[in-house]
């Protein structure tokens, strides 16, 4: 299947992080998923900690979501016109994020961040934007600068095909470093339109802001009349029902979303106050459009997912935090007991085991990880039926479908992985 795909698709994959290039094996081809499990076309069963890279917080093929998609599809897959479901989903998102008064749906996280930055520039009439090293905000030209994620995994410094002129107004600064941000605002006085940040980074591995970092970002951008954009494509409805904003008590000017709000279907969104969102066409001069934006299937899947989360948020998020803590600590302990340096970062149900002594607080420290040790860890865990991100620089995720038994099996697999070989043992 891989060879067949490679004849027609670059690298045989439609997203580079699926290539498994960093771990030296062919990627599994997935036949089906249910709950916390995946099965590949060879019949191998895996406990899944990718969850389609974050959207499947309720697990695979969650019945309510599947029914919602099926019911919507029977009425028509797309109309290129407004439907009631768009307002239904918008309403529940705005309820969860009090700082947002209006939201616009698009088809991907890349579209959302690209549009939010254009909107920030339209609002401030400034050109420069600030992003942080190791933060990935999609593959728009201006954002593929020190972008972490698959770019880092493949050892690519940026991207071919992006002219310098497109990135000359992008300032890439170290994450968790307030002094560098202050310096940028001092050097580019009244020229910075926005600061965009993953409030918990997931694209150099899971890296949270330290201390009062996010609060400082809010204060500085307010002082400088720059737009603060929280990229919650990954963290929205993941860390809490109200995302990182609820968890940390900080309201940005604009928020971008994706993943969970589509219930496993392609989706993106950006939103903020009515004042700034009313600059978006057809009300204002900032143009953005999309034929399949707000399509009925994604709206139905997202609405089913968010309604379930809303109805069960107390039990779901506390349980996710508990199980994720047991999992992350258990695997880290197995590594430590075997003498393997590891630094475990976790926020809620997002986590990464970095194979370095740590701490890991930015791209510079994340990049010190021993990727060869990670490669051996990944391959052994895969052989033991544990499906993890095939990159040291990608976050993993827990879903509400995972069980205590899943956690115990995963920790047991880690202990087998890290256990030193017994000299003279059979088959050694």
N, C-alpha and C positions, 0 to 999 in steps of 0.2 A: 504493500500500500504506500509506503514511504517513497519507494522508487517510482511508482506510478505518479504520485503527486508531484515529485520533483521534475517530471517531464513537462508539466503544465503550469506549475505554481512556483515562483521563486523560492528556492530552498525547501519546497514542498509544504510551506506553511503560509498562512495568511496574516500572521503576526509573528515577529521575530522571536519573542520570548517562548514560543511553542517549539522552537527548533531543537532544544536540548543541546545546543552546540557546546555550552560551557561544561556539560557533564559527560560528553563523549558517548552518548547512546542515542539510538533512534527513539523518537517520541512514541509513546503508546497512541494507538488510534482508538478512540472511545466509542463503544457501542451504545451504552446507556448509563443512566444514573438514577439512583433512588435514595432519598434520605441523605445519609452521610457517605454513601458508597458509590463507586464507579466500577464499571466492568469494561475491559478493553475487548477488541475483536478476537483476541486469542482466548477469552474466557477468564482472564486474571481479574481478581477482585481487589479493590483498593479502598482504604479509608482516605477520603479526600479532604485535604487542607488547603485547596486552592479555591474551590467554589466558584469556578469561572472567573477567578481573579477578583472575587469580592461580592458580586451581586447576589449570590444564593444564600442569604442569611437564614432562610428557612429550610435550606437543603434542596436536593435535586427532586424535580417532579412533585413539588408540594401540591397536594390534590386541589386545594382551593385555587391556586394560581393556574394550574393546568385547566381546570374547569372554566375559569374566567377567560383564558385565551381561546379555548374551544368555542365558547358561547359567542365571543366577539367575532371570531373568524366566520362563523355561520351567517353573520349579518353583513359580512363584507370586510375585506382586509385593509382597504385604504380608500379614501374618498377625495383627498386633496381639499377637504372642506372641514369646517368646524364640527365637532361632536360634543355631546354633553360630558363625555368621560374626561375631556381635557380640563374642564372646570372642576370636575370632581377630584381629579388628582391634584390640581393646583391648590384647591382648598385645603386638603390634608397636609400638603407641604407647607403652606403658609401658616397653618396652625402649629406645626412643629417648629418652625423657625420664625419667631416673633419679629425679628429685624427685617424680614422680607414682607413687602406689601404687594408686589407683583412678580410674576415668574414667566419666563418664556421657554417653551420646550423646543429642543433640537434633537439631533439623532446620535450624538456621541459626546464624550467628555471633551475631546479635542474641539469640537464645534462650540461647546459651552465656554471653555477658557478663551478661545480665540475671540468669541463675541463679547465676552466680559471685558477683555482688554481693549477692544475697539470702543466699547461703550465708555470705559474709563477715560480713554483719550478724548472722546467726544465731549465728555462732561467737563474735563479739566482744561481742554485745549492745549495739552502738553504732549510731548513725544516719547520721553524716556519711560521705560518700565524696569522694575526691579524684580528679579526672581532669585532663587537660592540654589547653590550647587547641590546636585543630587535630587532635586525636586523635578518630577516629570509632570508636565501639564499638557500632554498631547503632542502631536507631531506637527503643529503649525510652525512655519519657518522661524519666526522670532523667538520661539520657546525651546528650540532644539540646541540649547547652549548649556553645557554641563548638566545634562538632563537625567543622569542616573538611569535606573531601570534597565531596559533592554539595550540601550546605548552603552551603558557601562558594562553590562554582561558580555557584550560582543567586543568590547575594547575599542569602540568607535568614539573619537573625541567629540564629534558633533554629527553632522550629516552632509554628505556630498549633495550638491544641487541647491544649497542654501547660500545665496550671495552674501558677502560681507555687508552689503548695503542693507540687507533685511535684518541683520542682527546688531547694527551699529548703535541702535537705541535700546538694546537690552543689556542691563547691568546684572551680571551674575555674581552674587555675594555669598560668603560662607554662611551656612545655616547656624542658628544659635549664637550669632555674633552681632550684638547691637552696635558696637563701635563702628563696624564696617558700614552699617546702614546710616548711622549718623554722619559718617564721612561722605557717603554718597550724596546725601541730601545737602550737605555743605558745599560739595563740589558742583553739584547740578542744581543750584538754587532755583526754585520755581520752575523746574523743567521736568520733574518726575511725575508722571500721570498716576502711576499705581504701584503697589507692592502686591505681588501674588505669591501665596504660600500654601503648601499643604500643612494644615495645623498639626497634624501628626503625619510625618513623611512616611510613605509606604513604598517609595520607589528608589531608595538606596537601602532597602530593608526598613523595618519599623523603627523610626527615630522620632521621639517626641520633642517638643520644645522644652528647654530646661528653665527651671525657675519661673520668672515672670516674663519670659521671652515674648510670648504672644501678646501679653498686656502691653509690653513696651512697643511692639509693632503698632498696636492700636493708638497709643498715645502719640507716637512720632508721626504717623500718617495724618492724624487729626490736626496736629500742630502745623504740619506742612501743607494742609489742604490737598493731600493725595488720597486716592481711593485705595482702601484695603480690600483685597479679594481673598477670601478663603476658598481654596480649591477643595471642596468636600465631595468630589467625585467618589473617592474611596471611603471617607469617614462619615459622610452623610447617612444617617439612620444606622450606622454601623457601631459607633462608639456609644451612642445614646440615641433615643428617638429623635432628639434635636441635634444630633451630630456633635462635632467637637465644640460647637458654639454653646451648646447646653452644658457639656462636660466642663468647659473652662470659664463659662460665664462671660464671653466676649462676643460682641456683635460687629461683624465686618460691614463694609458698605455694599459689597456684592458677594454673592455666593454662587459657586458653580457646583453642579451635581451630575450624577450619572449612576451607573451600576444598580444599586438596590432600588432606586425609584422606577426602574423598568422591569423589576421582577424577573430578570434574566433575558429580557429582550433589549435590542439596541435603543438607547435613550440618552439624552443629556438635558440639562436645564441651567439657566442662570437667572438670578433674581436679586432684588434689592428694594429700596424705597421707591414709592411712586414717583418721586421727584426725578430720580435718575433713570428709572425704567421707562418713563414717558418720553425719553429721548429716542426710544427704539421705534422704527417705522412700524405701522403707519402713522403713529402720533408725532414722531420726531424725525430728525435728520440722519440718525444712525441706522443704516440699512443692514438687515440680516433676514434671510429667508431659507426655506427648506421644504421640498415637496412632501417628504414623509414625516415632517415634524409633527409630533402629537398624534402619531398614527394609532388607530383604535386598538391594535393588539398590544402594543407597549403600554398604552394607558390602562388597559384592562388588567394586565399582569402587574403593573406597578401599583394600581389601586388595591388589588387583592392582597398584595404583599404588605403595603403600608397599613391597611385596615387591620390585618392580623397582628402586626407589630403594635399598633396603637391599642388594640383590645387586650393584648397580653404583655405589654411592655415591662411591667414590674417584674414578672417572673422570667421573661426571656433574657433581659439584659443582665440581671443579677446572676442567672444561671450560666450565661455565656462567660461572664467575668470569672466565676468560680471554676468552671471546667477549664477555661483557658489558662488560669493560674496553675492549676494542677498539672496540666500538660507541659507548659513551658518550664516550670520548676523541675518536673520529673525528668525531662529530657536533659536539661542543663545539669542536673545532679548526676545523671548517668555519665555525661561527658567528663565532669569534674572528677568523679570517682575513678575514671580510667586515665586521668592525667591529661586530658585534652582541654586546652584553654578555650573557654566559651564565654560570650557575653550575651545574655538574653534580654532583649527589649520587648516590652509588651504594653499595650494600652487597650484595655477591654479585650475584644476578640481578635485584635490584630497583633501579630508577633513575628519575631525573627530571632534565630540563633546565629549570632555572628561568631565565626571561629577566630577569635582574637581575645586577648585578655580584657580589652575594653578600658574605660567605658567608650561606647559609641554614641556620639552626639552630633556628628556632622559627616560630610562626605570624606574629609581627610581621615577621620578615625575609622569609618566604615571600610574604606579602601585598603586598610591594613589587614583585613581578614585573610586568612589562609584559604584561598579558593581551592587548593588541591585537597585539603582536609574536607572542605565542604563537598567536593565532588565525590569523594569516597563515602561520606556520610549519606549523601543523596542516593547514590546507587545502591547502597546496602539497604536503606530504608525502602526504596522502591521494590527491591527483591523481596522484602518482608511485607509487601502489601500496603505500604504507606506512601501516599501520593502527595508530594511536597512541591513547592515552586522549584524549578530547575535552575535557580540562580541564587547566589548568596545575597543579591541585592534586590530581592523581591519579598514583600511581606506575605505571610501566610494568614489564613483565616479559619475561624471556627464557625460552625453553623448551629442553629437551634436543634438540628437533627442529630448532632453528635451525642453520644452517650458516655456514661462512666466507663462502660466496657471498651468503647473505642479508645478512650484516653489510656486505660490500662494496657491495651494491646500495643498502642503506639510507644508507650514508655518501655514496655518489654522489648519491642523491636529495637529501640535505641540502646538498651542495655546490651543486647546481642551485637549491635553494630560497634559499640565502643569497647566491648570486652577484649582485653589483650589475648592474642592467640596463645593457646596452651602448647608449650613446647612438647613435641612428640605425640600430640594427640592424633587420633585416627583421622586420616585424610588431610593432615596439615601439610 
